[in-house]
Amino acid sequence: MTFVRTRLALDALLPGALLQVTLHGSEPLRNVRRSAESLGHKILSQHESGDGTAILLIRKAGP
């Protein structure tokens, strides 16, 4: 479900735009990262905190 929300947000952006996603837990992090990369989007950064929260910065793929 987490990637579905991320995908909808990415679909609403122009190519090259940035999306910051906050994730809670290791499974959503793995799933969103893997799925975004498989669709051609680029993960620019990943920051994890000690409380299990991670922030991904994703650049939407071009046309």
Secondary structure, DSSP 8 states (H G I E B T S, - for coil): -HHHHHHHHHHTS-TT-EEEEEEESHHHHHHHHHHHHHTT-EEEEEEE-TTSEEEEEEE----
